[in-house]
Amino acid sequence: MTRVVSLPLPEALGRDLLELLPVESSAFVRGGQGLVGWGEAKRLVATGPNRISQLSAAWRRYVTELEIVDPVALPGSGPVAFGTIAFADDSEAESVLIMPRVVIGRRDDRFWITSVEDAKLPAATVWTKNSPITLSAGSLGREAFSELVDSAVKLIREDNLEKVVLARDLIGTIPKDFDLRTALGRLASRYPSCWIYSVDGMFGASPELLVRVSHSQVSARVLAGTAARGTDPNVDQAIAKALAESHKNVSEHAFAVKSLVSALEPFCEHVDADTEPFSLALPNLWHLASDVHGVLKDDSSVLDLASALHPTAAVAGTPREIAQKLISDLEPFDRGRYAGPVGWIGADGDGEWVIALRGAQLHGDKITAYAGCGIVAESDGESELIETDLKFQPIIGALS
């Protein structure tokens, strides 16, 4: 029987969580709190339409085989698996759960270390300063994307579809000495309110919480509706006000909230959502945001809820099945894990998962980044293209 032990750490070795990372590692950190792990004690893999529920069941079975010693008893202590899930049912990308050999966690001012079979903390190494990496158009160039949006708008106006989310891709080449930690550090410093994630080559800074479960309490955050920040404070506030009053963006946001609440209701005793969206400020963008809360009525895990929620209207569209079909028909690429769930799950089924946005996937010496936007009847190709430019800024800045 595999033994997993969590023990308190007095001061997290005197460094920030991300500063502890070796080159090959996993991370899920926000505002200096969260989890970082390295090594691989167990890997679970799934593909196809039931990939999330299969991983949930496999994890549930696996943790029953573990000897768990956890006097820390905090969210994220004990056995933890980091995961990244493919967006589409027919994606060629694997969906994985990885239990590291060593994890360091932080909640508020408490730190701990979890080790599998007494695995030791690896020695810290100096981060490498990366050479700038240029990303260029991938399968869908700028003009082609704008035309694709206009085609989708026509279909929305003609058919029984309220919204579809379309994405475009950028590609680049990674040098042999590329240090992912440097890119993660930049994302963390520039986007402290986002979740910094890195799992199996998928990394980024997501602003959107898909679902969190902690002691039967369920929470999620919906982002839909976007505008660029202004450089002048008065102009910036005017932009936020205009976003909140935009019929197009408010309608798009309402689709996303309604979809998420409907998906959560079968699992919860009750679900509450903000009556009106609020304006969420990121360094380069305003988003319309709504928080959703619920209370579980059974022993469903965070992955069970993620399976029901994914893909949300914020990354697929409404109605979901029609939007997914249109994405498959129109986009000339496999999204892989872009816009899929990424996060962690503990032995008790609690955990925290965001949507893999504002990031990229590493494949050997290649990197692919994606950015998308919600298309409704009032959309136009040029405006949506500009929105994707804004959403690419985090990953472009992290690689520059």
C-alpha positions in Angstrom: 0.0 0.0 0.0 1.4 3.4 -1.0 1.9 5.8 1.9 1.1 9.5 1.5 2.1 11.8 4.4 1.3 15.5 4.8 3.2 17.5 7.5 3.2 21.2 8.4 6.0 23.5 7.2 6.9 26.4 9.4 7.8 28.9 6.7 7.6 27.2 3.2 11.4 27.2 3.0 11.4 31.0 3.1 10.4 31.4 -0.6 7.3 32.0 -2.7 5.6 28.8 -3.9 6.5 29.3 -7.6 10.1 30.0 -6.6 10.3 26.4 -5.3 9.5 24.8 -8.6 12.1 22.6 -10.4 12.0 22.6 -14.2 9.5 19.7 -14.5 6.6 20.5 -12.2 2.9 21.2 -11.7 1.4 24.3 -10.3 -2.0 25.8 -9.3 -1.4 29.1 -7.6 -3.3 32.4 -7.1 -2.0 35.3 -5.1 0.8 33.3 -3.7 -1.5 30.6 -2.4 -2.2 27.1 -3.7 -0.2 24.1 -4.6 3.0 23.2 -6.4 4.2 19.7 -7.1 7.0 17.7 -8.8 7.6 14.2 -9.9 5.0 11.7 -10.8 3.8 9.0 -8.5 0.6 8.2 -10.4 -0.8 9.1 -13.9 -4.4 8.5 -14.9 -5.4 9.0 -18.5 -8.7 9.1 -20.4 -10.0 10.2 -23.8 -13.5 10.4 -25.4 -16.9 11.7 -24.3 -16.7 10.2 -20.8 -13.1 11.3 -20.1 -13.9 13.4 -17.0 -16.2 10.9 -15.3 -13.7 8.1 -16.1 -10.9 10.1 -14.4 -13.2 10.9 -11.5 -14.0 7.2 -11.0 -10.4 6.1 -11.4 -9.2 8.7 -8.8 -11.9 7.6 -6.4 -10.8 4.0 -6.7 -7.1 4.8 -6.5 -7.2 6.8 -3.3 -8.8 3.9 -1.5 -5.6 2.0 -2.0 -3.5 4.6 -0.3 -2.3 4.8 3.3 -3.0 8.5 4.1 -1.5 10.4 7.1 -2.8 14.0 7.1 -2.7 15.9 10.4 -2.7 19.1 8.4 -6.3 18.6 7.3 -6.5 21.7 5.0 -7.9 21.9 1.4 -5.2 20.5 -0.8 -3.4 18.5 1.9 -3.2 14.7 1.6 -3.0 13.0 -1.8 -3.6 15.5 -4.6 -3.8 15.1 -8.4 -3.3 17.9 -10.8 -5.3 17.6 -14.0 -5.9 19.0 -17.5 -8.8 18.0 -19.6 -9.3 18.1 -23.4 -12.0 20.5 -24.6 -13.8 18.3 -27.1 -15.1 14.7 -26.9 -13.3 13.7 -30.0 -10.0 15.5 -29.3 -6.7 13.7 -29.9 -5.3 15.3 -26.7 -5.2 13.1 -23.6 -7.0 14.2 -20.5 -4.8 13.4 -17.4 -4.6 13.4 -13.6 -1.1 13.4 -12.2 -0.3 12.8 -8.5 3.1 14.3 -7.8 5.7 12.6 -5.6 6.0 15.8 -3.6 3.6 18.7 -3.1 4.0 22.0 -1.2 0.8 23.9 -0.3 -0.2 27.1 1.2 -3.5 28.3 2.7 -3.5 31.7 4.3 -0.4 31.6 6.6 -0.2 27.8 6.8 2.2 25.8 4.7 2.6 22.0 4.4 4.5 19.4 2.4 3.0 16.1 1.1 5.2 13.3 0.1 4.6 9.9 -1.4 6.7 7.1 0.1 9.0 9.6 1.8 10.0 11.3 -1.5 12.4 14.2 -0.9 12.1 17.8 -1.9 14.4 18.3 -5.0 17.1 20.9 -4.8 16.1 24.4 -6.1 17.8 25.5 -9.4 18.3 29.0 -10.8 15.6 30.1 -13.3 16.9 30.7 -16.8 16.2 34.0 -18.6 14.4 33.0 -21.8 15.1 34.4 -25.2 12.0 36.1 -26.7 9.6 33.7 -28.4 7.6 34.9 -31.4 4.1 33.5 -32.0 2.7 33.7 -35.5 -0.6 32.7 -37.1 -1.4 29.0 -37.0 -4.2 27.2 -38.8 -6.5 30.3 -38.7 -5.1 33.6 -39.7 -6.5 37.1 -38.9 -8.5 37.6 -42.0 -9.8 34.0 -42.0 -10.9 34.4 -38.4 -12.8 37.6 -39.1 -14.5 36.0 -42.0 -15.3 33.0 -39.8 -17.0 35.2 -37.3 -19.1 36.9 -39.9 -20.2 33.4 -41.2 -21.1 32.4 -37.7 -23.2 35.6 -37.1 -25.2 34.7 -40.3 -25.8 31.2 -39.0 -26.9 32.6 -35.6 -29.4 34.9 -37.2 -30.8 32.1 -39.4 -30.8 29.1 -37.0 -31.8 28.2 -33.5 -28.5 29.4 -31.9 -28.0 32.2 -29.4 -24.2 32.2 -29.0 -21.1 30.3 -30.2 -17.5 30.7 -29.0 -14.9 30.7 -31.7 -11.1 30.7 -31.3 -8.0 31.2 -33.3 -4.5 29.9 -32.8 -0.9 31.1 -32.7 2.2 28.9 -32.9 5.8 29.1 -32.1 9.1 27.2 -31.5 10.6 26.8 -28.1 14.4 26.8 -27.7 16.1 23.8 -25.9 16.9 25.9 -22.8 13.3 27.3 -22.4 12.5 27.6 -18.7 8.7 27.4 -18.1 9.1 28.8 -14.6 10.2 32.2 -16.0 7.0 32.4 -18.0 4.9 31.3 -15.0 6.6 33.9 -12.8 5.8 36.7 -15.3 2.2 35.6 -15.4 1.9 35.5 -11.6 3.4 39.0 -11.2 1.3 40.6 -14.0 -2.0 38.8 -13.2 -2.1 38.3 -9.5 -5.9 37.8 -9.4 -5.8 34.9 -11.9 -5.1 31.3 -11.3 -1.6 30.4 -12.5 -1.7 26.8 -13.8 0.9 24.4 -15.2 0.0 20.7 -15.8 1.6 18.4 -18.3 2.7 21.2 -20.6 -0.5 23.2 -20.4 0.1 26.5 -18.7 -1.4 30.0 -18.4 -3.2 32.5 -16.2 -6.9 31.8 -16.1 -9.4 34.5 -14.8 -12.3 32.0 -14.8 -13.1 29.6 -11.9 -15.1 26.7 -13.4 -15.9 25.1 -10.0 -14.6 24.8 -6.5 -15.8 22.3 -3.9 -14.8 22.6 -0.3 -16.6 20.8 2.5 -19.8 20.6 0.4 -19.7 24.3 -0.5 -19.7 24.9 -4.3 -18.6 28.1 -6.0 -18.0 29.2 -9.5 -17.4 32.4 -11.4 -18.7 33.2 -14.9 -16.9 35.6 -17.2 -18.6 36.7 -20.4 -18.5 40.1 -22.0 -15.1 41.8 -22.6 -13.7 45.3 -23.2 -10.1 46.7 -23.4 -8.9 48.8 -20.4 -8.3 52.5 -20.9 -5.1 54.2 -20.2 -6.8 57.3 -18.6 -8.7 56.6 -15.3 -11.8 58.5 -16.4 -11.8 56.8 -19.8 -11.2 53.4 -18.1 -14.3 53.9 -15.9 -16.3 55.0 -18.9 -15.4 51.8 -20.7 -16.4 49.7 -17.7 -19.8 51.5 -17.5 -20.3 51.0 -21.2 -19.6 47.3 -20.9 -22.1 46.9 -18.1 -24.7 48.7 -20.2 -24.0 46.9 -23.5 -26.9 44.9 -24.7 -24.7 42.5 -26.6 -22.3 41.8 -23.7 -25.1 41.6 -21.0 -27.0 39.2 -23.2 -23.9 37.1 -23.8 -23.2 37.1 -20.0 -26.8 36.1 -19.2 -26.5 33.0 -21.5 -23.4 31.9 -19.6 -24.9 32.3 -16.1 -28.1 30.6 -17.0 -26.2 27.6 -18.5 -23.9 27.2 -15.4 -26.8 27.4 -12.9 -28.8 24.9 -14.8 -25.9 22.4 -14.9 -25.2 22.8 -11.1 -28.8 22.5 -9.9 -29.0 18.6 -10.1 -26.1 18.4 -7.7 -27.0 21.0 -5.2 -29.7 21.7 -2.6 -29.9 25.2 -3.9 -27.9 27.5 -6.3 -27.6 31.2 -5.9 -26.1 33.6 -8.6 -25.4 37.3 -8.5 -28.6 39.1 -9.7 -26.4 41.5 -11.7 -22.9 41.0 -13.1 -20.1 43.1 -11.8 -17.1 44.6 -13.7 -13.9 42.6 -13.1 -10.7 44.5 -13.8 -7.7 42.7 -15.2 -4.5 44.5 -16.2 -5.6 44.7 -19.9 -9.3 43.8 -19.9 -12.6 44.5 -18.3 -14.9 41.4 -17.9 -18.5 41.1 -16.9 -18.5 38.6 -14.0 -21.0 36.8 -11.8 -20.3 34.6 -8.8 -22.4 31.4 -8.3 -22.7 29.5 -5.0 -24.4 26.2 -4.0 -24.4 23.4 -1.4 -23.9 19.8 -2.5 -26.7 17.4 -1.7 -24.6 14.2 -2.2 -21.0 13.0 -2.3 -20.2 14.2 -5.8 -16.6 15.2 -6.4 -15.4 18.4 -8.0 -14.6 16.4 -11.1 -18.2 15.1 -11.2 -19.4 18.7 -11.2 -16.7 19.7 -13.8 -18.0 16.9 -16.1 -21.5 18.3 -15.9 -20.4 21.9 -16.4 -18.0 21.5 -19.2 -18.1 23.1 -21.7 -19.8 26.1 -20.3 -21.6 28.7 -22.5 -18.6 31.0 -21.8 -16.3 28.7 -23.9 -18.8 26.8 -26.2 -22.1 28.7 -26.6 -25.8 28.3 -26.2 -27.5 25.8 -26.8 -24.4 23.8 -25.9 -24.8 20.9 -28.3 -25.6 23.0 -31.3 -22.7 25.4 -30.5 -20.2 22.5 -30.0 -21.2 21.1 -33.4 -20.7 24.5 -35.0 -17.2 24.8 -33.4 -16.3 21.4 -34.8 -17.5 22.4 -38.2 -15.9 25.9 -38.4 -12.6 25.7 -36.5 -9.9 24.1 -38.6 -8.0 22.7 -35.6 -8.3 20.5 -32.5 -8.4 22.8 -29.5 -6.6 20.2 -27.4 -6.8 21.2 -23.8 -7.5 24.9 -24.5 -10.8 26.0 -22.8 -11.0 22.6 -21.0 -10.9 22.2 -17.2 -7.5 22.5 -15.4 -6.9 22.2 -11.7 -6.6 19.7 -8.8 -8.6 17.2 -6.8 -7.9 15.8 -3.4 -8.6 12.4 -1.8 -11.9 13.5 -0.5 -13.1 14.7 -3.9 -12.8 18.4 -3.1 -10.8 20.6 -5.3 -10.5 23.6 -7.5 -10.8 23.8 -11.3 -10.5 26.7 -13.7 -11.0 27.0 -17.4 -7.7 26.7 -19.4 -7.7 30.2 -20.8 -4.9 32.9 -21.5 -2.4 30.1 -21.9 -0.7 27.7 -24.3 0.2 24.0 -24.7 3.8 22.8 -25.1 4.4 19.9 -27.5 8.1 19.1 -27.6 9.8 22.2 -29.1 6.4 23.6 -30.3 4.0 25.8 -28.5 0.4 26.6 -29.5 -1.7 29.3 -27.9 -5.4 30.0 -28.4 -7.8 32.8 -27.8 -11.5 33.0 -28.4 -14.6 35.2 -28.0 -18.3 34.7 -27.8 -20.2 35.4 -31.0 -23.8 36.5 -30.9 -26.2 38.1 -33.4 -24.7 41.6 -32.9 -21.1 40.5 -33.3 -18.8 41.5 -36.2 -15.6 40.0 -37.4 -13.3 42.9 -36.9 -14.3 43.6 -33.3 -14.0 40.0 -32.3 -10.6 39.8 -33.9 -9.4 42.7 -31.7 -10.8 41.0 -28.7 -8.7 37.9 -29.4 -5.6 40.2 -29.7 -6.3 41.4 -26.1 -6.7 37.8 -24.8 -3.4 36.8 -26.4 -1.5 39.5 -24.5 -0.9 37.5 -21.3 0.8 34.6 -23.0 2.7 36.8 -25.5 4.0 38.9 -22.7 5.1 35.9 -20.7 7.1 34.6 -23.7 8.5 38.0 -24.8 
